Amino acid sequence: MTERLITSLTNDTIKAVRALHMRKEREATGRFLAEGLKFIGEALDQGRAPVMLLVGQDARPHPLLDRAKAETLKAGGQIIVVTHAILEKISRRDNPQTVLGVFEQVYTPLDAIQPDAKPCWVALEQVRDPGNLGTIIRTADSAGCGGVILIGDCVDPFSVEAVRATMGSVFAVTISKASREEFLAWRASMAGQRDRHPPRRDARLSRQPCAPSRHHHDGQ
């Protein structure tokens, strides 16, 4: 069977998806929720297929939906058809998207980042507002930055609110996290490498690893 129908709000699978609104559950499972066919398409374009595709019974036929179903199955994921009421509960919205996806989180280890690979990187310390973080990730993507490094106690970039604000850039941008001490040590080591291998005199772009930017906002 390629698709299965769930109509009960108390179904264990539905409860597990709804629980992804909680950071504790996202950290325990390593998964997150993305809403809307456009988001799903952005993920597919980056080679990221959902581990679970939830499709509303009233979802209209669309070539991108057909692609999402095919790539989900090819990657070993599940396709679940659900009622409008279930979509409302999962999204916590009265007018929910008709297609949702559950994805694996991807963090890039700090020591795997090479600053010279891109003209700039964004480092953020203690960002508190998920909407602001999502907007920064989207802006970093538009500006061609290499990625976003989260320092210290930052809001979860894979929260539903942050993911919504990225408008799909969460799938395109490298995301890393580190303590302040880890970041400063990494930055110093990168600076040492450049001292041993100075850039050409005609280089026009500075590839200095960025210093952390502090953001203190209220929010969850």
N, C-alpha and C positions, 0 to 999 in steps of 0.2 A: 504493500500500500504506500503510495507516494504522499498522500495527504490524509490527515485525520481531523475529524470535527470534534470540537469541545464546546459545550453549551453551558456548563456549570461553573459558577464563580468559585465554587469550593474545590474544584479540581486541583490536584497537587501541582501540576505544571503551571497553571494560571497563578496560583499562589506564589510559586517560585519566581515567576516573571514580575509580579507585582512587588515582590520583596526587593527587587533591584533598585527601587527608589531609596533604599537604605544603604548608607555607605558601608556598614558592617557586612551586609550581604554581598555587595559588589566586591569588597576586598576578599571575602571568603571564597567566592566563586571565580573571581577574575573576569567577570562578565559585566556588560552594561547594556542599556536599552537605547535604541535610536528609533525615532518616529518619522514615518513618511517615506513615500516611494523615492522622493528626491534624495533623501539621506541614504537610502539603500543603494541607489544608483551611484552616488559618490563613493560609497564603500567598494562596490563592485569594480569601479574604474581604478581603484587602488589595489585590486587583487584581494579584497577582504570580503569573503562571503559570510553571511550570518550563520551561527550555529542553530538558530531557530528563526523561522519566518512565520509571523502571525498575520493572517489575511482575513479581513472582515468578510462576512457573507455578502455584503453589499458592495464590495470592491469592484470597480469597473475594469473590464479587460483592458490591458495595456501591454505593448511590447516590452516595456521595462519590467513589468511584473512577471511576464513570462520568462525573461532573462533571469530575474531574481530567483524564481522557483527552480529553474534549471541549474543555476550555479550553486544554490543551497544544497540541492540533492547531490550534485557532483562532489561537493565538499564533505558530504556525509551528514549534513544538517537535517533538521526536521521542518516540515511545512504543516502548520496547524491552522485550520479554518475556525474562526471564532465569531460569536455574536456581537452585535453593536454594544450591548450592555457590558460585555467583557472588555471591549476596546475602551469604553468609558472608564471602567475601573482601573485598567492598567495605566492609561494616560492621565487619569485624574482630570479629565476635561469633558465638557458636555458635547463638544463637537470634535471627536478624536479623528486622527488620521486612520485610514482604513488598512494601512500596512505598517507593521512594526517589525523591528529586527533585534535580536539578541546577538551581541558580538563579544568576542574575546578582547580584553584589554591588551594593549601593547605599550610597554614602557621600554625605552632604549637605555641600557646601562650608561652611566655618565662616561666611563672610561672607553666606551665604544664610539664616542662622538669625536670627530676631527673638525675643529673650528674652520680649518682652511677649505673644507668642502663647500662652504657657502659664505656669502659676503657678510652675513650677520646672524647672530643668535639672540634670543630673548631670554633673560634670566629674571625670574620674579620671586620675591621673598614675602611670605606670609600674606598671600592674596586670600581675601575672605569671601568675596562675592562671586558666586558661580557664573552669573551672567557676565560680569566683567571679564572673568577669566576666559569664557567662551569667546567673547568679542576680541580679546587679545590674540587668541589662537587663530581666529579667522583673519585678523589683520596681519599677523605674522605670515600666514599662508599667502595672502594677497601681495605682500611686500617681498616675497621670495626668500624669507628668512629660513635658516636651516632647521629651526625648531624652537621649542620652549622648554626651559629648564626650571623646574619648580623647586624652590629652596625652603626647607623647614616645613612648618605646619601650614600648608596651603590647602585650600578647598580642593575637593576631588574633581579633576578634569573630566571624569567619566560620570558625574552626576547627571541626571536627566536635564536639569536646568542648564548646566554648562554645555552639554552636548547640543542642546537646542540652539544655543547662542553661537556655536561654531558654524552653523549652517553647512555642516558636512566636512569642514576643514579638520575635524578631529581625526579623520582617516588619512589625511594627506601630510600632516605635520608631525615631525619627530617630537615625542614628549619624553622627558627624563625627569627624575626627581632625585634629590640629594639633601643631606644635611648641610648647614652653612659651612661646617668644617670640611666636608667632602668637596663642596663646590670650590672653596678657596684653594684647597690643595690641588684640585684638578686645574684650576685657572693658572696657578703658579707653574705647574708642570708644563702647560701649553705655552706659557710665556717663555720658559726656559728652552723649549724646543725651537721657538722662533729666533731666540738669541743665537742658537747654534746654526740656524739656517735662515738668515735674514732675507726678506723679500727683495725682488728686483726694484731698482730705483724708480722704474716707470710704473710700478703698481699704483693704481688709482683708488683701489678700495681697501679700506682698513679691515683686516680680519682678526682684530683683537677680540678675544673672548670677552663678552660684556660683563660688567659688574652687576651685582644683583640690584634690582629695583624693588623698593619696598612699597607695598600697597596695603593700606589698612582700611578695609571697608567692612561695614556691618553686613551680615548675611550668613547663610549656612553653607 
